[in-house]
Amino acid sequence: MLKNRIIKLQQELNQQITNQGDYDTIYRLSLELDQLIVEFYRVKSA
């Protein structure tokens, strides 16, 4: 389910930010999260 994937990715992103993770990793996770959120709202509004 998209919502669960979004939550998991948010947690992973937050952990990377908190632990001062690699910029490229944080950026990639952020992009993936954005894409999932867009997909979630597309499905929700359909």
N, C-alpha and C positions, 0 to 999 in steps of 0.2 A: 504494500500500500504506500502511496506517495507520502502521506503524512508521516508515517514511521521513518521513511528514508530521509525526509526533511529533518526530523528531530535528531536522528542519528548523525547526520551531516552537520547540523548546528552544534551538537555536542563536540564533535571532532574539531570543527573550526574553532570553537571557543577554547578548547584545550590547547590547540596550536598557538592561539593568540596569547593565552595565559602563560604558556611555557616559552614564549618568544621564539616560536618555530621559524623555520626557513620561510623567507618572503614568498618564494615561488610556490611552496606548498600551501600557504595561507591564501594566496591569490587563486590558485587552482580550486581549492575547496570553496572559496567564495563564489567563483564562477559556476561551479557545479550546483551550489545551493541556489543561486539565482535562477538557473535553468529549471531546477525542480520546482521552485515556487511558481514560476510562470506556467509550467505544465500543470501544477496543482490547480491554479485558478482557471486555466483553460478547461480542464475536465469538470471542475465544479460549476462553471457557468454554462456548460453544454447541456 
